[in-house]
Amino acid sequence: MLLYLRLLSESFSFAINALRNNKLRTLLSLLGVTIGIFSIIAVLAAVDSMDKKIKEDLSDMDMNTIYLMNFSFGPSEVPRWKREQFPKVTYDEFEYLKKSVPSIEKISFNFFARNESVKYESNTVNSIRMKPSTDEFFDIEPIKIETGRLFNEAESNSGSPVIVIGSEVAKGLFENSDPIGKKIRLYGQKLTVIGVLKKQGQGMFGDSNDVAVFFPVNFLRRMYGDENDALRAAILIKPEKGVDIEEFKAELSQKLRNFRGVKTGDIDNFFLNVLSGFTDFIDNIIGQMNMIGWIISAFSLLVGGFGIANIMFVSVKERTNLIGIQKALGAKNKFILFQFLFEAIILSLIGGIVGMFLVWIIALILSSALDFEFVLSASNMLLGSGLAAFIGLISGIIPAISASKLDPVEAIRSGM
């Protein structure tokens, strides 16, 4: 054990001397390792951060929640031209499913509407996300209220001109005054503010409720009907707990086919998008991003490996005389071999640590600037360190073997 500690100490000294005596050459040689480790750790940190954010955003929702729509979340086998012919989901279908499928726990009718401007007196906030829905939506996607309340079933059914606003909307329209009870203008109509949401922060897909407003979907239906091109309808369905999701989807599909009069043998002219399927789709994308990151980083690591090997070959040549003296004094080939291997690993680790330090600095800057938490996990740092050590081991093995096999007499002569 003492021998190996001595080897590590000497190898560390030689590595630091290489950096001190040949700064430019060593730094350029280590640059490949630094870039390679930086690339892979940066990609892994970004992907881990995205994965964490997605799971946090969806944590309050049941993964069995179904989105009934005329388009698909992910890739579809149905040709695009055929999908574009699918009829829109209607409010009548929402009411029919609500009455005819007993295993539904909650069901909501929603419109995906264009962003609009919201006004209060002389204040205007632009690009606000519209979220018209029935009151059941709040039981499917839990919404946290800061002040006031959400609209109820009676207000939902009648399409009352009431509205719940996000924290940023409240700040932009009312500054420091209380918004509850005040009337804001939207779609040329006045709506009474009955609630303000708790601050959420930036969502993974730019869908933060801080810049959104919620109001009864029937308020919008009274104005535009169900066939407006600017409105895309969806029915959100939460099944009862313990229900077999595939059987539940089959029942929903059959009910809707009957309601729409779809003939036997014809494909469904709608999509049942399960939220868990969406997360699987995202996981697949994240996996592909990881793979791309590894491929890109592999090229940098390959260049870095050649750089480390170059340093070690030069180091062997410069220390040939010293190697001869060590062998003449009784140093074994294994001692010389490990000495150069440890030196290569230490040099590579230095490059890797610099790369991870750069990732950490950039993560701090982006986290504060974008209101998004970038995660540099301990597992990723261990992976980066292990990868750097492996590159050093592979790169240093040939120079170390050549050093260990030098003849002591010839080595001493060549250094004279």
N, C-alpha and C positions, 0 to 999 in steps of 0.2 A: 504493500500500500504506500509506504514511504517513497519507494522508487517511482511510482506513478505520480505522486504529488510533486516530486522533484522534476519529473518530466513535464508536467503541466506548467510548473513555475518557469522552467527554462524556455518552454515553447511560447509561453505568454510573453516573456522578455524578448525573444527573437521576433515575435510578431509586432510588438510595439516598436522595436528597433527598425523593422522594415518600414513601418509607417513614418517613423521619425527621420530616417536617413534618406528614404526615397519617396517623399510625400506624393509628388505628382504621379509617378509610375504606379504606386500602390493604390492611390485613390481612384485612378482611372481603371485599374484592374478590378477593384471592388465595386465599381459603379454598376456593373452588370448584376451582381448579387443584390445590391441595394434596390435597383429598379425592379428586379424580379420579385423579391420579397414584398416590396411596396405594392406592386401590381396585384399579387394574389391576395395579400392581407386587406388591401383597400376594397377589392371586389367582394371578398368574404364578409368584411365588416358592413359594406353597403347592403348586401343581400340579407345578412342577419338582421340589420336594422329594418329593412322593408318587411321581412317576415314577422318580426316582433310587432311592428306598427299595424300590419294587417290583422294579426291575431287580437291585438288590443281593440281595434275598431270593431271587430266582429264578435268580441267576447260576450257581449250582452245578448246576442241574437242566437236563436235556436238554429243549429246547422241543418235541420230538416225543413227549415222555412222554404216554401216554394214560391217562385215568381212566375205567374201565368202571364205570358206575353206573346206578341206576334214576332218576336225575334229571340235569338239564342245568345246566352252569355259567352259561349265558347264556339269553337269550330262546329260546323253542322254538315251532315251529309246531304241536306236538302239544298239544291242549287239556289243561288242568290235570286235569280229571276223569279223562281217559284216562291221563295220566302217573301218577296216584295208584294206578292198577290194575296198573302194571308190577310184575312179581315182583322180589324182592331178588336181588342178586348173591350167589352161594353159593360155599362153599369147594370143592365138587365141580367147579364151572365153572372155578375157578382152577387146579385140578389138571389138568383136561381141556385147557385152553388151553396150559398149561405143556408138556404132552406133544405136542400136535398142531400147534402153530404153530412151525416151525423158525426163523423169522426173528425170534423174540423173544430179545432179549439178556438182560433181567431182567424178572421178573414177581413182584409181591407182593400178598398179600391183607391188607386192612386193615379195621378197624372204626372208624367215627366214633362215639365213645361220649360220654356225658354227663360233665361235670366231676364229680370226686369229691374226698373228703377223704382225706388220707394221714396215717398216725399212726406215731410212734415213741416208745414209752414214754409220757411225759406230754405230748409235743409233737405238735401237730396243725397241718397246713397245709391250708387249704380252697381250693376252686375250682381244683383241679389238672386240667390237660388230659390226658385219657387217650389214648394212642396205641398201642393193641395192633396188632401187625403180624407178618408173617413176617420172617425174617432178611434176605431179599432187599431189603427196603425201604431198608436202609442203603446199598445199591449204587445205588439210584435217587435217593434224596435224601441226599446226603452229610451225615453227622452227625459233628461233631468232639468227640472225647473228651478230657476233662481228666485224669481218673484212672480206672483200671480198664479195662474192655472192654465191647464190645457182646455180646449173646447170639448164639450160633452156630446152625447148621442143626439140629443134634441137639436143642438146647434148644427151638428154634422148633417142630420137628415134634412133640416130646413134650409141649409146653405146660408146660415147667418153670417153677416159681415163682421166676423171676429177674426183676430190674428194673433199668433204667437211668434215672437221675433227672436233672432239670435243675439248674442251679447254684442257683437261688433255692429250689428244693425242698430241696436239700442244706443250704443255709444255715438254712432255717426249721426243719428237723428235727434237724440235728446240730450247729448252730452252728459251733464250730471243731474238732470231732472228725472223725476219718476215717470216712466212711460205708461204705466197702467192707467187705463181709462181714456187715454188720448187717442185721437183719430188720425190715422195716416192714410195717404192716398196711394192706391195701387190699381192698375187697369182702369184709371179714370174714376174709381169708386173710393168711398171712404170706409175704412175698416177700423174697428175699435181694438186696441191692443189689450189683451187679457192676460198675457204672460210673457216673461223673458227667460230664455234658456241659460243654463250655466255655461260658462266658457268651456269649450271642448278642446281647442287647439287645432292645428292643421291635420286634416285627415290624410290617409295614404294616397287617395286618388283626387285630392283637391276638393273633397266633398264635405268640408267642415260645416257643422250646423251653426257656427258663429256668424256665418254670412248667409243664413237661410231664414225663410219665414214659412210657417205652417198655418194653413187656413182650410176650412171645409171644402172638399172637392165639389160639392153641389153648388157652392157659390160660383165657381168657375163654369160648371156645366150649365147653369142658368144663363150665363153670358154667351158662351160659345158652342154649347151642345157637345156631342161626343165625337163629331166627325171633323173637327178642326185639325188641320195638318200640323199646327204648332204644338199639339198636345198628343203625347203618346201614353196610352193607358197600360196599367199593369194591375193584376190582382195578386196581393200577397196573402199566402195561406200558411197558417201554422197548424200542423196536425196535433191531435191529442198525444200525450206522452205514451210510449209503449206501442204505438201503431207501427206496423210494418210499412216502411216508406215506399217500397216497390208496389205493394198491394194498394196503398193509398193513392199513389200516382196512377195506377191502372184504373181505380174507381173514378178519380177526377177526370181522366182522359175519356172514359166511356160516357160519363155524364155530359161532358162538354160536346163530344161528338154527337150524341143524341140531340142535344139542344141546338146544335148548328146544322144538323141534318147531314153529317158527313157519311157517305156511303161506305158499305163494307168493302174492304180492299183498298180504299183510298187512304193516303197518309194523313196524319193529324195536320190541321192547318193552324196550329198553335204550338208553343213550346212551354214545357214545364221545367223551368230552371231551378234545380235544387241548390241551395246555398253551399252545401258541402261540395257539390260538383264544381262550383266556382272557385272554392279554396283549393281543390285538387288541380284545377287549371292554373291557378297562380303558383302553386307548388311546382308544377311542371316548368313554368317559365323561369322560376327561381333556380331550378336545377340546371336549366339550359344556360342561364347567366353564369352560374358557378363553373360549368364546363368551359364556356368561352373564356372566362377569367384564367382558368388553369392553362388553357392552350396558349393564350397571349403571354402569360407569365413564364411558360416553359421556354420560350425563345430567349427571354432576358436571362433566365437562370442558366441556360446553355452557354450564353456569352459570358456570364459571370463565372461559370465553371472553368472556361478556358482562361479567363483572367487570373483566377486563383492558381491554376496549373502553371501559368507563365511565371507568376511570382515565385512559386516553389522551385521551378527549374532554375531560375536565376539564383535563388537562395542556395540551392545545392551547389551550383558552380562557384558562388562567392565563398562558400564555407567548406570547400573541398579539403583544404589544408587542415581546418579544425576537425573535420570528420576523421581524417587520417590520424590526427593526434589522439582523438577520443578512442579510436579503435586500438591504437598502439598501447594505450593505457588500460586496455581490457574491456572497453565498451562492446557489448554484443550487438549483432545485427538488429535484434528486436528493439533494443534501446534506441538506435538511430532511426529505425522505421517509425516507432511511436512518436519520437521527437518531432519529426517532420509532419506526420499525420495530425498531431495535436496542433501544430503551428498552422496548418492549412485550415483546420476546423475553427480555430480561434479567429483567424483572419476573415473567414466566411461569416462567422457569427457577428463580428464587428459590422460588416456590411449589412447583414440582416437586421441588426438592432437599429442601425441608422434608418433603414427602410421602414421599420415598424414605428420608430419615433416620428417620422414624417407623417405616417398615417394618423397617429394620435393627434398631432398638431392640427392637421387638416380636419379631422373629426370634430375637434373642439371648436374650430372656426365655423364650420358648417352648422353645427348644432346650435350655436348662438345666433347665427345669421338667418337660418331658415326655419327656426322654431320646430326643428325635427331632430330627434335624438339619434345620433349615430353611435352604434354600439361596437366598441373594440373589446371583445370578450377575452378572458384569460385563455380559453381554448384556442382561439385564433393566434394569440401571441405565442403559445406553446408550439402550435403548428408551424408558425413562421420560424421560431428558433430551431425546431427539429429539422425543418427543411433546409435552413442555412447550414446547420451542422452536417447534414447528409451531403449537400453540394460540396462542402469543404472536404469531407471524407473521400468522395469519389474523385474530386479534382486533385487531391494530394497524394493519392495512393501510388500512382506511377512514379512521381518524383521521389517519394519516400522509399520505394523499393529500390530505385536506382542509387539513392544515397546509401542505403543499407548494404548494398552489394559492392561498394567501392573497395578496392584493395588498399589497405592502410599505407603501404610503402609508396605505391603510385600516387595516392592522394596527397601524401606529404610532399613528394617530389613536384607534383603539378602546382602546389601552392608556393614553391620557392621561386 
